[in-house]
Amino acid sequence: METYQFTEQEEKILSNFFNPDQTLKTFPAKESKKLIILKKIKESFKENCRYSESEVNTLLEKVYPDYVEIRRALIDYKMLFRTDDCRTYWLNPEN
């Protein structure tokens, strides 16, 4: 999977929402901005790698205190998949 190349406008949005240490200031309500933020966050995950729920939570908690909201959004936007029992997570290989 290649890293997504953000446009200049997307980079500006990222700089408005992320602190210099790459933590998220706020999670936007507007869907277009939310998608850009989620694309950036999903870069924290490795392709073809399986994660436990606690591993996902640990990765996301480094980015934003409400990691559950981020995890749910990644799943809702089909950037991240999980098993029915919510024990195993992985990146959507087509996204």
Contacts in CASP RR format, 6 or more apart in sequence:
PFRMAT RR
TARGET T0000
AUTHOR 0000-0000-0000
METHOD contacts of the structure
MODEL  1
METYQFTEQEEKILSNFFNPDQTLKTFPAKESKKLIILKKIKESFKENCR
YSESEVNTLLEKVYPDYVEIRRALIDYKMLFRTDDCRTYWLNPEN
1 47 0 8 1.000
1 91 0 8 1.000
1 93 0 8 1.000
3 43 0 8 1.000
4 39 0 8 1.000
4 43 0 8 1.000
6 14 0 8 1.000
6 36 0 8 1.000
6 39 0 8 1.000
6 40 0 8 1.000
10 36 0 8 1.000
13 33 0 8 1.000
13 36 0 8 1.000
13 37 0 8 1.000
14 36 0 8 1.000
14 37 0 8 1.000
14 40 0 8 1.000
17 24 0 8 1.000
17 25 0 8 1.000
17 26 0 8 1.000
17 27 0 8 1.000
17 28 0 8 1.000
17 33 0 8 1.000
17 37 0 8 1.000
18 24 0 8 1.000
18 25 0 8 1.000
18 40 0 8 1.000
19 25 0 8 1.000
22 63 0 8 1.000
23 62 0 8 1.000
23 63 0 8 1.000
23 64 0 8 1.000
24 37 0 8 1.000
24 41 0 8 1.000
24 63 0 8 1.000
24 64 0 8 1.000
24 70 0 8 1.000
27 34 0 8 1.000
27 37 0 8 1.000
27 64 0 8 1.000
27 66 0 8 1.000
27 69 0 8 1.000
27 70 0 8 1.000
27 73 0 8 1.000
28 34 0 8 1.000
28 37 0 8 1.000
34 73 0 8 1.000
35 77 0 8 1.000
38 70 0 8 1.000
38 73 0 8 1.000
38 74 0 8 1.000
38 77 0 8 1.000
38 79 0 8 1.000
39 79 0 8 1.000
41 60 0 8 1.000
41 63 0 8 1.000
41 70 0 8 1.000
41 74 0 8 1.000
42 74 0 8 1.000
42 79 0 8 1.000
42 80 0 8 1.000
42 91 0 8 1.000
44 59 0 8 1.000
44 60 0 8 1.000
44 62 0 8 1.000
44 63 0 8 1.000
45 51 0 8 1.000
45 59 0 8 1.000
45 80 0 8 1.000
45 90 0 8 1.000
45 91 0 8 1.000
46 91 0 8 1.000
47 91 0 8 1.000
47 93 0 8 1.000
48 90 0 8 1.000
48 93 0 8 1.000
49 90 0 8 1.000
49 91 0 8 1.000
50 88 0 8 1.000
50 89 0 8 1.000
50 90 0 8 1.000
51 59 0 8 1.000
51 88 0 8 1.000
51 89 0 8 1.000
51 90 0 8 1.000
52 87 0 8 1.000
52 88 0 8 1.000
52 89 0 8 1.000
53 82 0 8 1.000
53 86 0 8 1.000
53 87 0 8 1.000
53 89 0 8 1.000
55 89 0 8 1.000
56 71 0 8 1.000
56 80 0 8 1.000
56 89 0 8 1.000
57 67 0 8 1.000
57 68 0 8 1.000
57 71 0 8 1.000
60 67 0 8 1.000
60 70 0 8 1.000
60 71 0 8 1.000
61 67 0 8 1.000
63 70 0 8 1.000
64 70 0 8 1.000
71 80 0 8 1.000
74 80 0 8 1.000
75 81 0 8 1.000
75 82 0 8 1.000
78 92 0 8 1.000
78 95 0 8 1.000
79 91 0 8 1.000
79 92 0 8 1.000
79 95 0 8 1.000
80 89 0 8 1.000
80 90 0 8 1.000
80 91 0 8 1.000
80 92 0 8 1.000
81 89 0 8 1.000
81 90 0 8 1.000
81 91 0 8 1.000
81 92 0 8 1.000
82 88 0 8 1.000
82 89 0 8 1.000
82 90 0 8 1.000
END
